[in-house]
């Protein structure tokens, strides 16, 4: 009988009472649910950011409202001395007059400058200050003074054969008159 008893015990499970059965059934449902809840809490802890949630940061706002362009003011801090005709020619006028762009008379071309010189200095200066044909006013350099434009006109015209006197600054003209 002992062999039969041992064989019967070998086939028995660990649950021997109804209380153990109830506890096993409850645990088989409760433990996986508890594990799932703990995993959800673990995963969801931390900083929660949705897609595009960084759009309201200070850096993102500053990038969106920054100006499209910038305005730069040229404030003259130099000595206040007007540039010479040669300096103005090299800085502004040579862009067109060195190559003859848009039918501009080439620098030193007496044939092209002759009819213009014949109109006189005042007519040349008026054209240079106000623009004529394809030439913009002051050669497109609005920061030039009238004296600087006059000096550039004299420089270019005299190189082509004119004999215009060099224009003087108002202070120079007043001291020369005394």
trRosetta pair geometry for C-beta under 8 A, 3 or more apart (Angstrom, degrees):
i j d omega theta_ij theta_ji phi_ij phi_ji
1 4 5.4 -54 -151 39 45 111
1 5 6.0 47 149 -22 73 104
2 5 5.4 -49 -142 37 35 113
2 6 6.2 37 155 -20 65 104
3 6 5.7 -51 -144 37 32 110
3 7 6.3 34 154 -20 64 105
4 7 5.7 -52 -146 36 31 112
4 8 6.4 31 153 -19 63 106
5 8 5.7 -55 -148 36 31 110
5 9 6.4 29 154 -17 64 106
6 9 5.7 -54 -146 38 32 110
6 10 6.4 39 153 -27 64 104
7 10 5.6 -50 -151 28 32 116
7 11 7.0 20 154 -9 61 106
8 11 6.1 -65 -157 40 34 104
8 12 6.8 43 147 -35 66 102
9 12 5.5 -44 -149 16 41 118
12 16 7.4 35 169 -95 124 89
13 16 7.9 -167 84 -61 69 59
14 20 7.7 -134 123 164 76 140
15 20 4.4 -179 -141 114 80 117
15 21 5.1 94 178 -74 139 71
15 24 5.9 -67 -87 -15 132 150
16 20 6.2 54 41 30 57 150
17 20 4.8 100 58 4 79 101
17 21 7.2 -138 100 -5 46 87
18 21 5.2 -52 -151 34 41 118
18 22 6.4 42 153 -20 70 100
19 22 5.9 -51 -150 34 32 109
19 23 6.4 30 152 -15 64 108
20 23 5.7 -55 -146 40 32 112
20 24 6.2 35 154 -22 65 108
21 24 5.8 -55 -146 35 28 112
21 25 6.4 26 156 -17 64 106
22 25 5.9 -56 -148 36 30 109
22 26 6.3 26 156 -15 65 108
23 26 5.9 -56 -143 40 30 108
23 27 6.0 28 158 -18 65 112
24 27 5.8 -56 -142 40 27 111
24 28 6.2 31 156 -26 63 106
25 28 5.8 -52 -147 30 29 113
25 29 7.0 16 156 -6 60 104
26 29 6.2 -67 -158 42 32 101
26 30 5.6 18 156 -13 72 120
27 30 5.7 -59 -125 46 30 105
27 31 5.5 30 177 -23 70 111
28 31 6.9 -34 -119 30 17 106
28 32 7.6 10 169 -3 46 107
29 32 7.0 -73 -162 41 27 99
29 33 6.4 18 155 -12 65 118
30 33 5.8 -65 -149 43 31 110
30 34 6.0 32 157 -22 69 109
31 34 5.7 -52 -143 37 29 112
31 35 6.4 32 156 -20 63 104
32 35 5.5 -52 -146 35 34 113
32 36 6.4 35 155 -20 66 104
33 36 5.7 -54 -149 36 32 111
33 37 6.4 31 153 -18 65 106
34 37 5.8 -54 -145 37 31 111
34 38 6.3 30 156 -17 65 108
35 38 5.8 -57 -147 39 29 110
35 39 6.4 30 154 -19 64 106
36 39 5.8 -55 -149 36 31 111
36 40 6.5 32 153 -20 64 105
37 40 5.7 -54 -150 34 32 112
37 41 6.5 31 153 -17 65 105
38 41 5.7 -53 -147 37 32 111
38 42 6.3 35 154 -21 65 107
39 42 5.6 -54 -146 37 31 113
39 43 6.2 25 159 -14 66 108
40 43 6.0 -58 -144 40 28 106
40 44 5.9 9 164 -5 65 116
41 44 6.2 -66 -136 47 24 99
41 45 6.2 35 161 -36 63 103
42 45 6.2 -49 -150 17 24 112
44 48 7.5 8 -169 -84 74 115
49 53 4.5 -155 -162 56 78 137
49 54 7.0 19 -160 -45 131 84
50 53 4.6 110 53 -48 71 117
52 55 5.2 5 174 -23 80 121
53 56 7.3 -48 179 23 52 99
54 57 5.2 -15 -171 -12 71 120
54 60 6.1 140 139 -41 77 144
55 60 5.3 -148 -151 143 34 155
56 60 6.8 -2 1 69 7 128
56 61 6.9 29 -155 -53 39 108
57 60 4.7 89 57 9 84 103
57 61 7.0 -155 89 -6 42 87
58 61 5.8 -57 -146 39 31 110
58 62 6.1 31 156 -19 66 109
59 62 5.8 -56 -146 38 29 111
59 63 6.4 30 155 -20 64 106
60 63 5.7 -53 -148 35 31 112
60 64 6.5 28 154 -18 64 106
61 64 5.8 -58 -151 36 32 109
61 65 6.3 2 162 2 68 112
62 65 6.5 -71 -139 49 27 92
62 66 6.4 50 159 -55 64 94
63 66 6.1 -31 -148 -7 28 116
67 70 6.5 110 99 -77 130 63
74 143 6.3 -24 83 -105 140 148
76 80 7.1 104 136 -90 127 60
78 81 7.1 -94 134 33 113 74
81 169 8.0 -91 -146 -58 61 157
82 145 5.7 -89 -115 52 114 134
82 147 4.7 -52 -131 101 169 123
82 148 5.0 -148 -169 -66 104 86
82 151 7.0 148 135 -7 119 144
82 169 5.8 169 13 -85 124 113
83 87 4.0 -117 180 89 111 131
83 88 5.2 136 101 -52 121 84
83 91 7.4 -21 159 13 166 141
83 148 5.2 48 52 -127 88 115
83 151 7.3 -171 98 77 65 145
84 87 4.7 98 53 5 77 102
84 88 7.1 -147 93 -2 41 86
84 151 6.0 -137 -173 160 39 141
84 155 7.5 98 149 -73 82 138
85 88 5.8 -57 -147 39 32 108
85 89 6.1 36 154 -23 66 107
85 148 8.0 165 -90 -166 49 53
85 151 3.6 -139 -65 149 82 81
85 152 4.7 168 -147 -84 74 33
85 153 7.5 -100 -132 36 117 38
85 154 5.6 -105 -90 68 154 87
85 155 2.9 169 137 -34 128 125
85 156 7.4 -139 172 -16 116 67
85 166 7.6 -124 -15 -133 127 91
86 89 5.5 -52 -145 35 31 115
86 90 6.3 27 158 -16 65 106
86 155 5.5 -171 -60 -146 57 148
87 90 6.0 -57 -147 38 28 107
87 91 6.1 16 158 -11 65 114
88 91 5.9 -63 -140 45 29 105
88 92 5.6 -27 180 29 69 112
88 93 6.4 54 130 -8 78 109
88 144 6.5 77 -136 -126 122 126
88 148 5.0 148 -80 173 141 95
88 149 7.2 -158 176 -89 157 35
88 151 6.3 118 15 86 136 101
88 152 3.9 -92 97 -72 127 117
88 155 7.5 152 58 26 99 144
89 92 7.2 -78 -122 56 13 73
89 93 4.4 -50 -135 53 55 122
89 94 5.7 79 155 -46 70 89
89 97 7.3 -70 -155 66 92 137
89 107 7.2 94 -173 -108 128 134
89 152 5.2 159 -59 -142 75 93
89 155 5.5 -117 -36 102 133 138
89 156 6.1 156 -106 -61 126 96
90 93 7.9 10 -11 49 18 83
90 94 5.5 15 -127 -13 33 136
91 94 7.8 107 34 18 18 103
91 141 7.6 67 120 -93 103 162
92 95 6.8 -60 173 5 34 110
92 138 7.9 -48 174 152 155 75
92 139 4.6 99 152 108 117 141
92 140 7.2 -179 -162 62 104 84
92 141 4.5 -74 -117 -15 136 143
92 144 6.8 -37 -33 -60 167 135
92 152 7.2 -37 64 -119 114 160
93 96 6.9 -75 -173 48 50 86
93 97 5.0 -4 158 17 91 129
93 107 7.9 108 126 -75 111 113
93 139 5.5 -85 -86 -119 67 156
93 152 5.5 158 -30 -178 142 129
93 156 6.6 -111 150 -60 156 137
94 97 6.1 -76 -112 60 31 87
94 98 4.3 36 -169 -34 78 119
94 107 7.1 -16 -113 -35 75 142
95 98 7.2 67 -19 20 5 105
95 101 7.2 -48 135 29 66 145
95 139 7.8 129 43 177 113 111
96 99 7.1 -92 -163 52 27 84
96 100 7.7 7 166 -166 64 5
96 101 4.2 -103 -137 58 70 107
96 102 6.3 -39 -147 40 119 101
96 104 4.2 88 145 2 106 163
96 135 7.3 179 95 -105 166 88
96 139 7.5 -155 22 -147 123 97
97 100 7.4 38 -150 -76 31 40
97 101 8.0 -69 -39 31 26 84
97 104 5.0 -102 -86 140 59 126
97 105 6.7 4 -136 81 91 57
97 106 6.3 133 179 -137 62 31
97 107 4.9 85 139 -49 103 86
97 156 6.4 -47 175 -130 161 139
98 106 7.1 34 -171 -147 15 79
98 107 5.8 -9 -96 6 51 121
99 106 7.3 -99 120 -110 7 97
100 103 7.1 -6 174 -128 82 17
100 104 5.7 -167 -148 68 37 72
100 105 7.2 -22 -117 -158 82 13
100 106 4.5 -37 -66 -64 97 94
100 109 7.8 40 -85 -9 113 155
100 112 7.8 -121 -118 -110 109 171
101 104 5.6 13 63 19 60 116
102 133 7.8 162 149 129 106 106
102 134 4.0 -124 163 112 133 158
102 135 7.7 165 103 -60 128 62
103 133 7.2 -70 79 142 121 146
103 134 6.7 116 47 22 95 131
104 134 7.5 -103 -56 78 86 113
104 135 6.7 104 -99 -76 103 106
105 109 5.7 -147 180 68 85 115
105 112 3.6 167 -136 132 97 117
105 113 5.0 131 157 -69 151 69
105 116 6.5 -118 -16 2 155 146
105 160 7.4 9 144 -90 129 159
106 109 4.1 76 66 -15 93 129
106 112 6.1 95 28 38 73 153
107 156 5.9 -95 -120 -135 81 92
107 159 6.3 2 -179 97 82 144
107 160 7.7 -134 -169 -57 39 99
108 159 5.1 -65 -87 141 68 110
108 160 6.0 180 -138 -83 19 71
109 112 4.1 29 111 24 120 112
109 113 6.1 138 86 -12 67 93
109 160 6.3 -13 68 -119 39 114
110 113 5.9 -66 -136 49 29 102
110 114 5.8 54 160 -53 67 96
110 160 4.8 160 -95 -174 54 77
110 161 4.7 62 -125 -18 110 130
111 114 5.9 -30 -145 0 23 120
112 116 7.7 10 140 3 61 118
112 160 7.5 -91 69 -140 76 143
113 116 5.4 -73 -159 50 51 112
113 117 5.4 52 148 -28 86 107
113 156 7.4 -165 -112 143 136 88
113 157 6.2 169 -174 -127 129 60
113 160 3.4 41 52 140 157 161
113 161 6.9 153 90 34 122 96
113 162 7.4 -103 147 -28 123 103
114 117 5.8 -57 -141 35 25 109
114 118 6.4 30 158 -26 62 105
114 160 7.4 -130 -51 149 56 116
114 161 7.1 4 -88 61 76 137
115 118 5.5 -49 -150 28 33 118
115 119 7.3 40 152 -25 60 95
116 119 6.0 -47 -164 20 38 111
116 123 7.9 -156 -169 105 65 109
116 124 6.0 85 163 -95 98 103
116 157 7.4 -126 108 -110 106 103
117 120 8.0 70 172 -61 40 16
117 124 7.3 11 -100 -58 42 138
117 157 5.4 139 -99 -158 98 107
117 160 6.7 -157 -48 96 133 114
117 161 6.8 -104 -22 80 175 91
117 162 4.5 -154 -138 -77 125 110
119 123 3.8 -84 138 77 113 152
119 124 6.6 139 79 -45 107 76
120 123 5.1 92 65 11 82 102
120 124 7.1 -149 100 -3 43 91
121 124 5.7 -60 -149 40 33 111
121 125 6.0 31 156 -19 70 108
121 153 7.2 117 -155 126 78 126
121 154 7.3 17 -134 -86 116 83
121 157 7.4 -173 -106 71 77 169
121 162 7.7 130 -78 177 88 143
121 164 4.9 122 -90 -122 125 129
122 125 5.7 -54 -143 38 29 110
122 126 6.2 33 155 -22 64 106
123 126 5.6 -51 -145 35 30 113
123 127 6.5 31 155 -18 63 104
124 127 5.8 -56 -151 36 31 110
124 128 6.3 26 153 -16 65 109
124 153 5.1 141 131 -168 113 127
124 157 6.2 20 -172 -67 171 141
125 128 5.6 -57 -146 40 32 110
125 129 6.1 27 158 -17 68 109
125 149 6.9 110 -149 121 79 103
125 150 5.5 11 -121 -105 121 80
125 153 5.4 -147 -87 35 68 171
126 129 6.0 -57 -141 39 27 107
126 130 6.0 -12 172 16 64 116
127 130 6.8 -75 -131 55 19 85
127 131 7.3 -47 -177 135 55 8
127 132 4.0 -36 -149 -9 96 136
127 135 7.0 57 159 75 93 138
128 135 7.4 -57 -114 143 48 141
128 138 7.0 60 154 -101 74 36
128 139 7.0 -9 -161 -39 84 87
128 149 5.2 162 129 176 119 111
128 150 8.0 156 80 -79 140 41
128 152 7.3 174 -168 84 149 107
128 153 5.1 -125 -17 -74 161 118
129 137 6.4 -1 151 -157 39 87
129 138 6.3 20 -136 -66 42 74
129 146 6.4 14 -109 -123 125 86
129 149 5.7 117 -82 120 75 159
130 137 5.4 -32 -153 -110 21 99
131 135 5.4 -169 -146 104 67 72
131 136 4.9 -39 -107 -167 126 25
131 137 4.1 -68 -31 -57 103 58
131 138 7.9 -47 -55 8 83 47
132 135 5.5 12 54 53 62 108
135 139 6.8 -41 -169 -100 97 54
136 139 6.5 63 71 -179 83 11
136 140 4.3 74 67 -70 134 74
137 140 7.7 114 66 -67 50 32
137 142 7.4 45 98 -96 102 78
138 141 5.4 -107 133 67 103 65
138 142 5.9 123 66 -97 141 37
138 144 4.7 176 -169 52 121 119
138 149 5.6 -92 -124 -87 79 131
139 144 7.3 48 42 1 102 152
139 149 7.6 179 -1 -120 103 97
139 152 7.7 -61 -20 116 144 159
141 144 4.8 71 105 -23 105 108
144 148 4.6 -128 -165 85 91 125
144 149 5.3 102 135 -54 129 89
144 152 7.9 -32 -159 -4 146 137
145 148 4.7 98 53 5 77 100
145 149 7.2 -143 94 -2 42 85
146 149 5.7 -55 -149 38 35 110
146 150 6.2 37 151 -22 67 106
147 150 5.6 -54 -147 36 31 113
147 151 6.4 32 154 -20 64 105
147 167 6.0 -160 -147 118 73 125
147 169 5.7 39 -146 -100 160 67
148 151 5.7 -50 -147 35 32 112
148 152 6.5 32 153 -19 63 104
149 152 5.7 -55 -151 36 33 111
149 153 6.4 35 151 -21 66 104
150 153 5.7 -52 -148 35 32 112
150 154 6.4 31 154 -16 65 106
150 167 4.2 16 124 5 129 161
151 154 5.8 -54 -147 38 32 111
151 155 6.2 36 153 -24 65 107
151 166 6.9 29 -123 -159 83 80
151 167 5.8 -114 -68 49 69 104
152 155 5.5 -52 -145 34 32 115
152 156 6.4 23 160 -12 66 106
153 156 6.2 -60 -147 41 27 102
153 157 5.9 17 161 -11 66 115
153 164 7.7 -32 117 83 88 165
154 157 6.0 -60 -135 45 26 105
154 158 5.7 24 166 -18 65 114
154 162 7.7 -123 -147 95 55 127
154 164 4.6 -128 -127 95 89 123
154 165 7.5 -57 -136 92 138 28
154 166 5.9 146 132 -111 157 49
154 167 6.3 -174 -23 -7 144 90
155 158 6.3 -57 -139 38 18 107
155 159 6.6 19 158 -20 57 109
156 159 5.9 -58 -152 33 29 111
156 160 6.8 15 154 -9 63 109
157 160 5.8 -67 -154 43 34 104
157 161 8.0 -74 168 59 61 53
157 162 3.9 -5 147 24 98 144
157 164 5.7 44 90 5 128 129
158 161 7.7 -158 -164 53 29 14
158 162 5.1 -81 -83 72 45 84
158 163 6.8 86 -121 -99 87 25
158 164 5.9 -112 -64 40 96 85
168 172 4.0 -131 -176 96 105 116
168 173 4.3 141 96 -62 123 82
168 176 6.5 -66 -150 3 172 142
169 172 4.4 89 52 7 80 106
169 173 6.9 -151 87 -8 38 86
170 173 5.7 -54 -141 36 30 111
170 174 6.4 31 158 -20 64 105
171 174 5.9 -53 -148 34 30 111
171 175 6.5 24 156 -14 64 107
172 175 6.0 -58 -148 39 30 106
172 176 6.2 28 154 -20 66 110
173 176 5.7 -55 -144 37 30 111
173 177 6.4 33 155 -25 63 106
174 177 5.9 -54 -150 30 30 112
174 178 7.0 27 154 -20 62 103
175 178 6.1 -54 -153 29 35 109
